């Protein structure tokens, strides 16, 4: 049984709570983050379940949230094609920029905390520098409906999965990463990386 149930807004006859589309928890476990379809991001105190903040800046559904390894920076991606970076402590927006040719479906911090991987409803995967906002790398995916992305703990490998049963492992730091992306057919919804994929 859940210890607590958190709602993004109050429901009444005219309104419903926002639909949660992505969640994240700070490394210390003190803050819970929810991305929602009301174009905002909700932050709660994990111990007291008190609402700490409602972050607004996106112009459409917020689909994804990811926290840096130090828990200081929150990255969010939305259907408005943009990503936002937020300072968790001040609860202020640090950066907002267009990062996808389509709606952003997933965003993931690299373990170094200096880059985020962004995927969405287009055939591009972008690695964005969180300090400058510049795209450090852009890879072409074989589908226009990429749903999720993940890095290995050491940041040397990553994998994306799309809606066409395809899992794509790769090595984001290699200059020839795009040529080395290797398509692997998997069960729909599976995600992982195959060590040594070439």
Secondary structure, 3 states (H helix, E strand, C coil): CCCCCCCCCCCCCCCCCCCEEEEEECCCCCEEEEEECCCEEEEEECCCCCEEEEEECCCCCEEEEEECCCCCEEEEEECCCEEEEEECCCCEEEEEEECCCCCEEEEEECCCCCEEEEEECCCEEEEEECCCCCEEEEEECCCCCEEEEEECCCCCCEEEEECCCEEEEECCCCCCHHHHCEEEECCCCCCCCCCCCC
